[in-house]
């Protein structure tokens, strides 16, 4: 994607025609279908922070916990001692505590609701894949940018997804042959479970969810469309899977090698951190600094566009900065539509 295609101009805000409900309530520009729970496994978090799988089969819950432990290993963490599934008195329901089995970020995010709208499905997917570091709004373009980056590869139809892989739900773009829209993103845990934040609304919690329910919500329940490679001809919406590796080390190495990039990246991280703390927890002084932050984003954007267009790592991460700037600017638009604390 060329840089000029991803510049976001604050002067065009008044022509930003999406309604507040659409941009803050959904990960894509459309209304998700309603769906009744149809799976057998539930995920429950107690007020004390104990997260459990529940269902009629202890054997099935134990199998699901193994997938969760593999996810933890795949993100470079070590799971704690495995829990034992416990049946209730009449043997009609089983429960299994998974606190020791999931990555540390799940303890922070499971059932968590943000203070302000903005963080969405694509941001959640990219953050849990260690492609970006903080919670805030992420655009569909940012999602696409990373899925086509050197850090991600699409799985073939015959490759089995692993816990921690990315699920990307796409939909055909009307009257544009070959083009598609990003509809939703989430983390594959097993054929039965995913980690997802289904909308960008502050009322939408993060969490481990039943995969079949999320597929129904986003109208992708057709089995022939839920594991494809590329764009299928006979699916209105379809699911691609990706396996990604963290970009953080390469970016840190570039910051050590390139002082101009390091300066811009550091300034942008500071702004991203302020926005993330504000939208997630209502902390910080964004209300009094929003005009300054908007101006700084525009200034960083201009300086990033002037960086030398050398091929390779430097050029890639300059484009990644532009994608982040665009998403952060949209996050400020979302905040402008919401009442302050």
C-alpha positions as CSV (number, residue, x, y, z in Angstrom):
1,X,0.0,0.0,0.0
2,X,1.4,3.4,-0.9
3,X,1.8,5.9,1.8
4,X,-0.6,8.5,0.2
5,X,-3.4,5.9,0.5
6,X,-3.3,5.8,4.2
7,X,-3.0,9.4,5.2
8,X,-5.9,10.6,7.5
9,X,-6.6,14.3,7.4
10,X,-8.2,15.9,10.4
11,X,-9.6,18.6,8.1
12,X,-11.8,15.9,6.6
13,X,-13.4,15.0,9.9
14,X,-16.6,16.8,9.1
15,X,-17.0,14.7,6.0
16,X,-16.5,11.5,8.0
17,X,-20.0,10.1,7.3
18,X,-20.0,6.9,9.4
19,X,-22.4,7.2,12.3
20,X,-21.0,7.0,15.8
21,X,-22.9,3.8,16.4
22,X,-21.3,2.1,13.4
23,X,-17.7,3.1,14.0
24,X,-17.7,2.4,17.7
25,X,-20.1,-0.5,17.9
26,X,-18.7,-2.8,15.2
27,X,-15.5,-4.1,13.7
28,X,-16.8,-3.7,10.3
29,X,-19.3,-1.5,8.4
30,X,-22.5,-3.6,8.9
31,X,-24.8,-5.0,11.5
32,X,-23.9,-8.5,12.7
33,X,-26.6,-11.1,12.7
34,X,-28.0,-12.2,16.0
35,X,-27.3,-15.8,17.1
36,X,-28.5,-18.0,19.9
37,X,-25.8,-19.9,21.8
38,X,-25.5,-23.3,20.3
39,X,-22.3,-24.7,21.7
40,X,-21.9,-26.8,24.8
41,X,-18.9,-25.1,26.4
42,X,-19.2,-21.9,28.4
43,X,-16.5,-19.6,29.8
44,X,-17.3,-18.1,33.2
45,X,-15.3,-15.6,35.2
46,X,-16.1,-15.2,38.9
47,X,-15.9,-11.9,40.8
48,X,-12.7,-13.1,42.3
49,X,-11.1,-13.5,38.9
50,X,-11.4,-17.3,38.6
51,X,-12.0,-18.2,35.0
52,X,-13.5,-21.7,34.3
53,X,-14.7,-23.7,31.4
54,X,-18.1,-25.4,32.0
55,X,-19.9,-28.1,30.0
56,X,-21.4,-31.5,30.2
57,X,-18.2,-33.4,29.5
58,X,-15.2,-33.4,31.8
59,X,-13.2,-35.1,29.1
60,X,-14.0,-32.4,26.5
61,X,-13.0,-29.6,29.0
62,X,-9.7,-31.3,29.7
63,X,-9.0,-31.5,25.9
64,X,-9.9,-27.8,25.6
65,X,-7.5,-26.9,28.4
66,X,-4.7,-28.7,26.6
67,X,-5.3,-26.4,23.6
68,X,-5.2,-23.4,25.9
69,X,-1.9,-24.6,27.4
70,X,-0.5,-25.0,24.0
71,X,-1.5,-21.4,23.2
72,X,0.4,-20.2,26.3
73,X,3.5,-22.1,25.1
74,X,3.1,-20.7,21.6
75,X,3.3,-17.1,22.9
76,X,6.5,-17.9,24.9
77,X,5.0,-18.3,28.4
78,X,5.0,-21.3,30.7
79,X,1.6,-22.6,31.9
80,X,1.2,-23.5,35.6
81,X,-0.1,-26.8,37.0
82,X,-3.0,-28.2,35.1
83,X,-6.4,-28.2,36.9
84,X,-8.7,-31.1,37.3
85,X,-12.2,-31.1,35.9
86,X,-14.9,-31.4,38.6
87,X,-18.5,-32.6,38.1
88,X,-21.4,-31.2,40.1
89,X,-23.5,-33.3,42.4
90,X,-25.9,-34.8,39.9
91,X,-23.1,-35.2,37.2
92,X,-25.0,-32.9,34.8
93,X,-22.3,-30.3,34.5
94,X,-18.5,-30.2,34.7
95,X,-16.2,-27.2,35.4
96,X,-12.5,-26.7,35.0
97,X,-10.5,-23.7,36.2
98,X,-8.1,-22.4,33.5
99,X,-6.3,-19.6,35.2
100,X,-3.0,-21.5,35.2
101,X,-3.4,-22.6,31.5
102,X,-3.9,-19.3,29.6
103,X,-1.4,-16.5,28.7
104,X,-1.0,-13.7,31.2
105,X,-2.9,-11.2,28.9
106,X,-6.1,-13.2,29.3
107,X,-6.0,-12.5,33.1
108,X,-6.1,-8.8,32.1
109,X,-8.7,-8.9,29.4
110,X,-11.1,-11.8,30.0
111,X,-14.6,-10.2,30.4
112,X,-12.9,-6.7,30.6
113,X,-14.9,-3.7,29.2
114,X,-13.0,-0.6,28.1
115,X,-13.9,2.8,29.6
116,X,-14.3,4.3,26.1
117,X,-15.1,2.8,22.7
118,X,-12.3,2.2,20.2
119,X,-10.3,-1.0,20.9
120,X,-11.8,-3.5,18.5
121,X,-11.5,-7.0,17.0
122,X,-8.5,-6.2,14.7
123,X,-6.6,-4.5,17.5
124,X,-7.2,-7.4,19.8
125,X,-6.1,-9.8,17.1
126,X,-2.9,-7.9,16.3
127,X,-2.1,-7.3,20.0
128,X,-2.5,-10.9,21.0
129,X,-0.3,-11.9,18.0
130,X,2.4,-9.5,19.3
131,X,2.4,-7.5,16.1
132,X,1.4,-4.4,18.0
133,X,1.7,-3.7,21.7
134,X,-1.2,-1.6,23.0
135,X,-5.0,-1.6,23.0
136,X,-6.7,1.1,20.9
137,X,-8.6,1.3,17.7
138,X,-7.1,-0.5,14.7
139,X,-8.3,0.1,11.2
140,X,-9.2,-2.6,8.7
141,X,-6.3,-1.4,6.6
142,X,-3.9,-1.9,9.6
143,X,-5.2,-5.5,9.9
144,X,-4.7,-6.1,6.1
145,X,-1.3,-4.5,6.3
146,X,0.0,-6.9,8.9
147,X,-1.6,-10.0,7.3
148,X,0.3,-9.3,4.1
149,X,3.5,-8.5,6.0
150,X,6.7,-10.6,6.2
151,X,5.6,-11.5,9.8
152,X,2.5,-13.4,8.7
153,X,1.7,-16.1,6.3
154,X,-1.7,-17.5,5.3
155,X,-2.3,-21.2,6.0
156,X,-3.2,-23.5,3.2
157,X,-6.5,-25.4,3.3
158,X,-4.7,-28.5,4.4
159,X,-2.8,-26.9,7.3
160,X,-4.3,-27.4,10.7
161,X,-4.5,-24.1,12.7
162,X,-2.6,-24.0,16.0
163,X,-3.7,-22.3,19.2
164,X,-2.7,-18.6,18.8
165,X,-3.2,-18.5,15.0
166,X,-5.2,-15.6,13.5
167,X,-8.7,-16.0,12.1
168,X,-9.6,-13.3,9.5
169,X,-13.2,-13.1,8.4
170,X,-13.6,-11.4,5.0
171,X,-16.5,-10.4,2.8
172,X,-16.9,-9.6,-0.8
173,X,-16.8,-5.9,-1.8
174,X,-19.9,-5.1,-3.9
175,X,-19.2,-4.2,-7.5
176,X,-15.4,-4.6,-7.1
177,X,-14.4,-8.0,-8.5
178,X,-11.4,-9.4,-6.6
179,X,-11.7,-6.9,-3.7
180,X,-12.8,-7.8,-0.2
181,X,-13.6,-6.1,3.1
182,X,-12.1,-7.1,6.4
183,X,-15.1,-8.1,8.5
184,X,-13.7,-9.5,11.8
185,X,-10.5,-10.8,13.4
186,X,-10.0,-13.1,16.3
187,X,-7.5,-15.7,17.8
188,X,-8.0,-19.4,17.1
189,X,-7.7,-21.5,20.2
190,X,-9.4,-24.7,19.0
191,X,-12.1,-25.7,16.6
192,X,-14.5,-24.9,19.5
193,X,-13.0,-21.8,21.1
194,X,-11.6,-18.4,20.0
195,X,-10.5,-15.2,21.8
196,X,-12.4,-12.2,20.4
197,X,-13.7,-8.7,21.1
198,X,-16.7,-8.7,18.8
199,X,-17.2,-4.9,18.5
200,X,-15.4,-1.7,19.2
201,X,-18.0,-0.6,21.7
202,X,-17.1,-0.1,25.3
203,X,-20.0,-2.4,26.1
204,X,-18.4,-5.3,24.2
205,X,-16.1,-7.4,26.5
206,X,-12.9,-9.2,25.6
207,X,-12.9,-12.9,26.1
208,X,-12.6,-16.6,25.2
209,X,-15.8,-17.5,23.3
210,X,-17.4,-20.4,21.5
211,X,-16.2,-20.3,17.9
212,X,-19.5,-21.4,16.4
213,X,-21.3,-18.5,18.0
214,X,-18.9,-15.9,16.7
215,X,-19.2,-17.5,13.2
216,X,-23.0,-17.2,13.4
217,X,-22.8,-13.6,14.6
218,X,-20.7,-12.6,11.6
219,X,-22.6,-14.8,9.1
220,X,-19.9,-17.3,8.3
221,X,-21.4,-20.5,9.7
222,X,-21.2,-22.3,6.3
223,X,-18.6,-25.1,6.9
224,X,-17.2,-24.8,3.3
225,X,-16.4,-21.1,3.9
226,X,-14.8,-21.4,7.4
227,X,-11.4,-22.8,6.3
228,X,-10.3,-21.5,2.9
229,X,-7.1,-20.1,1.3
230,X,-7.4,-16.9,-0.7
231,X,-10.8,-15.8,-1.9
232,X,-13.3,-18.5,-2.7
233,X,-15.7,-18.0,-5.6
234,X,-18.8,-19.5,-3.9
235,X,-18.7,-17.7,-0.5
236,X,-20.2,-14.3,0.4
237,X,-18.1,-14.3,3.5
238,X,-15.2,-16.6,4.3
239,X,-12.5,-17.4,6.8
240,X,-8.7,-17.2,6.2
241,X,-6.2,-18.4,8.8
242,X,-2.7,-16.8,9.4
243,X,0.3,-17.8,11.4
244,X,2.3,-14.8,12.6
245,X,5.5,-14.1,14.5
246,X,6.3,-11.0,16.7
247,X,7.6,-7.9,15.0
248,X,8.9,-6.3,18.2
249,X,12.5,-7.4,18.1
250,X,13.0,-6.2,14.5
251,X,11.5,-2.9,15.3
252,X,13.6,-2.4,18.4
253,X,16.7,-3.3,16.3
254,X,15.8,-0.7,13.7
255,X,15.3,1.9,16.4
256,X,18.9,1.2,17.6
257,X,20.2,1.5,14.0
258,X,18.2,4.5,12.8
259,X,18.0,7.6,15.0
260,X,15.4,9.4,12.8
261,X,13.0,6.4,12.9
262,X,13.7,5.9,16.7
263,X,12.7,9.5,17.4
264,X,9.4,9.2,15.5
265,X,8.6,5.7,16.9
266,X,9.3,6.8,20.4
267,X,7.1,9.9,20.2
268,X,4.3,7.9,18.6
269,X,4.6,5.2,21.4
270,X,4.1,8.0,24.0
271,X,0.9,9.2,22.3
272,X,-0.3,5.6,21.8
273,X,0.3,4.9,25.5
274,X,-1.7,7.9,26.6
275,X,-4.6,7.0,24.3
276,X,-4.5,3.4,25.4
277,X,-4.6,4.2,29.1
278,X,-7.4,6.6,28.6
279,X,-9.7,4.4,26.5
280,X,-9.0,1.3,28.5
281,X,-9.1,2.6,32.1
282,X,-10.1,6.3,31.9
283,X,-6.7,7.3,33.2
284,X,-4.7,10.3,32.0
285,X,-5.3,13.8,30.9
286,X,-6.4,13.3,27.3
287,X,-9.4,15.7,27.5
288,X,-7.1,18.6,28.2
289,X,-4.5,17.6,25.7
290,X,-6.5,16.3,22.7
291,X,-5.8,19.2,20.4
292,X,-2.1,18.9,21.1
293,X,-2.2,15.2,20.5
294,X,-4.0,15.6,17.2
295,X,-1.4,18.1,16.0
296,X,1.5,15.9,17.1
297,X,0.0,13.0,15.2
298,X,-0.1,15.1,12.0
299,X,3.4,16.3,12.6
300,X,4.7,12.8,13.1
301,X,2.9,11.7,10.0
302,X,4.6,14.4,7.9
303,X,8.0,13.5,9.2
304,X,7.5,9.8,8.6
305,X,6.5,10.5,5.0
306,X,9.9,12.2,4.6
307,X,12.0,9.3,5.8
308,X,14.2,7.8,3.1
309,X,12.4,5.2,1.0
310,X,15.1,2.6,1.4
311,X,13.9,-0.9,0.7
312,X,13.7,-3.5,3.4
313,X,13.1,-3.3,7.1
314,X,13.3,0.5,7.4
315,X,10.7,1.1,4.7
316,X,8.3,-1.6,6.1
317,X,8.3,-0.1,9.6
318,X,7.9,3.4,8.3
319,X,4.7,2.1,6.6
320,X,3.7,0.4,9.9
321,X,4.1,3.8,11.6
322,X,1.7,5.4,9.1
323,X,-0.8,2.6,9.7
324,X,-0.6,3.2,13.4
325,X,-1.0,7.0,13.0
326,X,-4.1,6.5,10.9
327,X,-5.6,4.2,13.5
328,X,-4.8,6.6,16.3
329,X,-6.3,9.5,14.5
330,X,-9.5,7.5,14.1
331,X,-9.4,6.7,17.8
332,X,-9.4,10.5,18.5
333,X,-12.4,10.9,16.3
334,X,-14.2,8.2,18.2
335,X,-13.3,9.9,21.5
336,X,-14.6,13.2,20.2
337,X,-18.1,11.6,19.8
338,X,-18.2,10.4,23.4
339,X,-18.8,12.4,26.5
340,X,-15.7,13.0,28.7
341,X,-15.4,11.2,32.1
